[in-house]
Amino acid sequence: MRMPRLHFGRRRRNPASAALVIVFCLGYVGYDHLCQEWQKRQAWSGSVTRVYQEKGFLGGSKAPSHGYWEVRTTDGEERSVRIWTRSLWNEALPGDVVVKREGELHPLVISNR
């Protein structure tokens, strides 16, 4: 009696599918890097109106979250600022004054309520 072969890990994949995954991952990482560089070039000041989190790419239940501060700048503009470091997500509360300097990635909390 012959035992059936299970072939675990022996499936041959199309090389094009692996290349597409690599290109997609590099594109996603590159987009994040460009967003960080763009954010470093900004300079403004204002007060935090809201602190919140959103699901990241693919938005599933296990997808990583991203932290944001919604800030009303001194010129009246409302902007949403991504906070790239998880430890800073809850550093500011609504009503706190923040200053974003050119060349720095995150705004600094100047005064807490």
Residue frames relative to the residue before (quaternion, step in Angstrom):
aa qw qx qy qz dx dy dz
M 1.0000 0.0000 0.0000 0.0000 0.00 0.00 0.00
R 0.3019 -0.7784 0.5331 0.1370 3.49 -0.82 1.05
M 0.3792 -0.7238 0.5352 0.2143 3.61 -0.96 0.96
P 0.4651 -0.6714 0.4876 0.3084 3.62 -0.92 0.78
R 0.4021 -0.6929 0.5451 0.2472 3.54 -1.12 0.72
L 0.3130 -0.7756 0.5216 0.1685 3.54 -0.89 0.91
H 0.2046 -0.8385 0.4842 0.1433 3.62 1.20 -0.47
F 0.1623 0.7898 -0.5725 0.1488 3.58 0.83 0.88
G 0.8555 0.1297 -0.1105 0.4889 3.55 -0.88 0.98
R 0.6138 0.5715 -0.3512 0.4162 3.60 1.18 0.22
R 0.4132 0.7114 -0.4790 0.3062 3.58 1.20 0.19
R 0.3176 -0.7387 0.5620 0.1939 3.55 -0.86 0.92
R 0.2154 -0.7846 0.5727 0.0998 3.52 -0.84 1.02
N 0.5388 -0.5942 0.4925 0.3376 3.47 -1.22 0.58
P 0.4607 -0.7003 0.4563 0.2985 3.67 -0.70 0.95
A 0.5865 0.5819 -0.3758 0.4197 3.60 1.12 -0.51
S 0.6413 0.5220 -0.3431 0.4455 3.62 0.99 -0.71
A 0.6359 0.5068 -0.3301 0.4795 3.60 1.01 -0.73
A 0.6434 0.5180 -0.3237 0.4614 3.59 0.99 -0.79
L 0.6436 0.5204 -0.3259 0.4569 3.60 0.99 -0.76
V 0.6342 0.5179 -0.3284 0.4708 3.58 1.00 -0.77
I 0.6590 0.5038 -0.3092 0.4651 3.59 0.92 -0.85
V 0.6574 0.5020 -0.3097 0.4690 3.59 0.92 -0.88
F 0.6477 0.5166 -0.3180 0.4610 3.58 0.95 -0.84
C 0.6707 0.4979 -0.2993 0.4612 3.61 0.88 -0.92
L 0.6594 0.4955 -0.3094 0.4731 3.58 0.94 -0.84
G 0.6353 0.5277 -0.3251 0.4608 3.58 1.04 -0.73
Y 0.6611 0.5064 -0.3034 0.4631 3.56 0.97 -0.86
V 0.6605 0.4882 -0.2988 0.4859 3.58 0.94 -0.89
G 0.6451 0.5227 -0.3170 0.4584 3.58 0.99 -0.79
Y 0.6292 0.5309 -0.3280 0.4634 3.59 1.03 -0.79
D 0.6473 0.5086 -0.3179 0.4704 3.60 0.93 -0.86
H 0.6519 0.5166 -0.3132 0.4582 3.58 0.97 -0.86
L 0.6514 0.5065 -0.3119 0.4710 3.60 0.97 -0.81
C 0.6391 0.5227 -0.3268 0.4599 3.59 0.99 -0.78
Q 0.6466 0.5080 -0.3218 0.4693 3.59 0.99 -0.78
E 0.6593 0.5016 -0.3126 0.4647 3.60 0.94 -0.84
W 0.6408 0.5148 -0.3231 0.4690 3.58 1.01 -0.77
Q 0.6575 0.5085 -0.3097 0.4618 3.58 0.98 -0.87
K 0.6237 0.5478 -0.3436 0.4392 3.63 1.05 -0.66
R 0.6693 0.5176 -0.2962 0.4432 3.60 1.12 -0.58
Q 0.5907 0.5907 -0.3632 0.4126 3.59 1.23 -0.19
A 0.0298 -0.7626 0.6454 0.0307 3.55 -1.25 0.55
W 0.2521 0.7476 -0.5752 0.2160 3.57 -0.78 1.08
S 0.1548 -0.7522 0.6213 0.1554 3.57 -1.31 0.00
G 0.1842 0.7848 -0.5748 0.1408 3.55 -1.17 0.53
S 0.4847 -0.6379 0.5007 0.3278 3.55 -1.26 -0.38
V 0.5065 -0.6536 0.4837 0.2868 3.53 -1.10 0.82
T 0.1736 -0.7908 0.5796 0.0924 3.57 -0.89 0.95
R 0.8060 -0.0014 0.0281 0.5913 3.58 1.15 -0.53
V 0.1491 -0.7397 0.6492 0.0962 3.57 -1.17 0.72
Y 0.1491 0.8067 -0.5549 0.1384 3.58 -0.68 1.05
Q 0.2940 -0.7221 0.5981 0.1854 3.53 -1.39 0.21
E 0.1051 -0.7682 0.6281 0.0654 3.54 -1.18 0.66
K 0.5531 -0.5881 0.4705 0.3561 3.53 -1.20 0.55
G 0.4667 -0.6871 0.4876 0.2689 3.52 -1.09 0.71
F 0.8223 -0.2130 0.1808 0.4957 3.53 -1.25 -0.50
L 0.8094 0.2138 -0.2398 0.4915 3.56 -1.02 0.95
G 0.2496 -0.8615 0.4304 0.1017 3.60 1.28 -0.17
G 0.3735 0.7376 -0.4941 0.2688 3.62 1.10 0.40
S 0.7034 -0.4670 0.3187 0.4307 3.56 -1.26 0.10
K 0.7361 0.3766 -0.2263 0.5148 3.60 1.13 -0.55
A 0.4206 0.7043 -0.4723 0.3226 3.59 1.25 0.14
P 0.5077 -0.6470 0.4592 0.3357 3.61 -0.98 0.69
S 0.4038 -0.7090 0.5304 0.2301 3.53 -1.15 0.70
H 0.2397 -0.7219 0.6254 0.1742 3.52 -1.33 0.36
G 0.3208 -0.7584 0.5384 0.1788 3.58 -0.97 0.87
Y 0.0741 -0.7970 0.5993 0.0036 3.54 -1.05 0.83
W 0.1790 -0.7067 0.6664 0.1561 3.50 -1.35 0.46
E 0.2274 -0.7271 0.6279 0.1589 3.54 -0.95 0.86
V 0.0654 -0.8299 0.5522 -0.0453 3.56 -0.60 1.22
R 0.2235 -0.7158 0.6426 0.1573 3.56 -1.09 0.80
T 0.3070 -0.7824 0.5184 0.1578 3.55 -0.48 1.26
T 0.6829 -0.5062 0.3402 0.4020 3.56 -1.29 0.31
D 0.6803 0.4565 -0.3000 0.4888 3.60 1.18 -0.43
G 0.6375 -0.5862 0.3019 0.3986 3.60 1.27 0.31
E 0.5123 0.6482 -0.4186 0.3770 3.59 1.25 -0.05
E 0.2696 -0.7345 0.6012 0.1626 3.56 -1.03 0.82
R 0.0635 0.8070 -0.5825 0.0730 3.60 -0.70 1.07
S 0.3183 -0.7135 0.5964 0.1840 3.49 -1.25 0.67
V 0.1255 -0.8119 0.5700 0.0135 3.56 -0.64 1.18
R 0.3215 -0.7398 0.5560 0.2005 3.57 -0.77 1.02
I 0.2240 -0.7463 0.6156 0.1174 3.54 -0.97 0.95
W 0.3010 -0.8233 0.4637 0.1288 3.53 -0.31 1.32
T 0.7099 0.4087 -0.2516 0.5155 3.61 1.15 -0.49
R 0.4700 -0.7174 0.4445 0.2587 3.56 -0.62 1.16
S 0.6463 0.5388 -0.3326 0.4259 3.62 1.01 -0.73
L 0.6822 0.4784 -0.2883 0.4719 3.64 1.19 -0.37
W 0.4197 0.7472 -0.4531 0.2453 3.60 1.21 -0.30
N 0.8054 0.2642 -0.1173 0.5174 3.59 0.80 -1.00
E 0.3592 0.7466 -0.4908 0.2695 3.60 1.20 0.39
A 0.7538 0.3099 -0.1826 0.5499 3.58 1.06 -0.68
L 0.1875 -0.7465 0.6291 0.1088 3.52 -1.25 0.60
P 0.6441 -0.4990 0.3768 0.4406 3.61 -1.15 0.36
G 0.7393 0.3590 -0.3024 0.4828 3.56 -0.89 1.02
D 0.5636 0.6021 -0.3890 0.4105 3.61 1.21 -0.33
V 0.3773 -0.7012 0.5609 0.2265 3.55 -1.13 0.74
V 0.0436 -0.7986 0.6001 -0.0154 3.57 -0.86 1.03
V 0.1607 -0.7579 0.6266 0.0847 3.54 -1.26 0.62
K 0.1510 -0.7619 0.6262 0.0670 3.55 -0.89 1.01
R 0.1492 -0.7970 0.5832 0.0499 3.57 -0.64 1.18
E 0.5615 -0.5970 0.4520 0.3521 3.54 -1.13 0.65
G 0.7608 0.3385 -0.2798 0.4779 3.56 -0.97 0.93
E 0.6824 0.4139 -0.2786 0.5342 3.60 1.26 -0.23
L 0.4872 -0.6933 0.4536 0.2762 3.56 -1.01 0.81
H 0.8024 0.2404 -0.1091 0.5352 3.60 0.89 -0.92
P 0.5016 -0.6115 0.5061 0.3440 3.58 -1.19 0.50
L 0.3737 -0.7040 0.5589 0.2288 3.55 -1.21 0.58
V 0.3766 -0.6938 0.5645 0.2413 3.57 -1.02 0.85
I 0.2426 -0.8017 0.5352 0.1090 3.58 -0.50 1.23
S 0.8107 -0.0490 0.0514 0.5811 3.58 0.79 -0.92
N 0.2954 -0.7168 0.6067 0.1757 3.49 -1.05 0.88
R 0.6309 -0.5629 0.3689 0.3862 3.56 -1.12 0.60
